[in-house]
Structures are given as C-alpha cells and as structure tokens.
Amino acid sequence: MDEPLPPFTNVTLQTFASEGDLALANQKWEKLGPKFVGQLESKGLLSYEVATIWNKDSKLMRFVIFRYKSADAFKRCLPNWEEIEKTVFDGVLVKVNAYRGISEEYWTTSND
C-alpha cells in the first residue's frame, strides 16, 4: 500500500454550550455542508473527520480533522471558512480552538 504524501492538517476542537447549540450547528451543517465541501475540495481540501470526544464528562466536545494538499491549499480555503463559520455558527454558542500542522506519521491497516 502506498502511503499518502504528508498533507497539511488542521485540528479544530469545538466545545458547545448546550445540546441545543450542538444540534443547531449539526442541522445547519447537514443542510449546507455539501455545498461548502465542494468549494473547499476545489481549493485543496482532501478530507475531514468529525469525532465526539468520549473521555470527558460532557458530550458537547468534538474535534474535526481537516487534511489539505498543502499550506497554500489551506490558505486558499480561508475565505470559505470565514463564510462557513458565520453561517453554521450564527446563533450557536461554541468555543473553537484550531491547531495547524504537518502530518509526521500516518498508519492504516492493510487488512480489508
């Protein structure tokens, strides 16, 4: 199996104030996400993954891992992210922390 080139990665930690805030953000993303993902993909977004943080008392925390072709691809996506945040998080109480980096190691099972 060929290993992917090490893409630029953005890990975003989202902490919502309530279940209602989380539900509202999810509802907006379900409706608008496909359009936004198409725009981001055309600028270099490779993938994203959303995961609920399970080792905390609160179920209102999640992280999202975004993988880009390059740092330049990420920069091209920034204007889109500004629009996405204004649209999806409008009326939602959420704290967002973002961390950017380059993947140093990637492993996946070869079992099917």
FIMARSE-394207 format. One record per residue (C-alpha): residue in one letter; x, y, z. Coordinates in steps of 0.1 Angstrom, whole numbers, plus 5000, padded with zeros to 4 digits. Layout:
% FIMARSE-394207
AXYZ/...
//
This chain:
% FIMARSE-394207
M500050005000/D501350344991/E501450595019/P499950935012/L502051245010/P502151425043/P499351685040/F498851995059/T496451935088/N494152155108/V492652005140/T489752205154/L488452155189/Q484752265193/T483152305227/F479352375226/A477452555254/S474452315253/E472952025234/G470752275216/D473852465203/L475352135191/A472152025174/L471752365157/A475252355143/N474751995131/Q471452085115/K473052385096/W476052175085/E473751885073/K471952135051/L474852355039/G477852125042/P477751955008/K477952294991/F480852415013/V482752095010/G482652114972/Q484052464973/L486852364998/E487652054977/S488152264946/K490752464966/G492652174980/L490752015010/L491451635009/S489251515037/Y487751585070/E486751375100/V484451465129/A484651285162/T482951325196/I485351335225/W484251045247/N486751065276/K485251385290/D482151425312/S480551655287/K479351515253/L479451875240/M483051855228/R484251725194/F487251755172/V487451795135/I490551695115/F490851865081/R493551745057/Y494851975029/K497151914999/S499452195012/A499652505033/D498852705002/A495652504998/F494652585034/K495252955027/R493052934996/C490252795018/L490453065045/P487853295029/N485453005026/W486052915063/E485153265073/E481853235055/I481252885069/E481852995105/K479553295101/T476753075086/V477052755106/F477852905140/D475453205137/G473353185169/V475352895183/L477452935215/V480652745207/K484352785216/V486652695188/N490452625191/A492352545159/Y495752395156/R497752365123/G500552125115/I502151885091/S501451505095/E504651335106/E503450985105/Y500450815090/W499450445095/T496550245083/T495849875085/S496449665054/N493649435064/D490549455044/
//
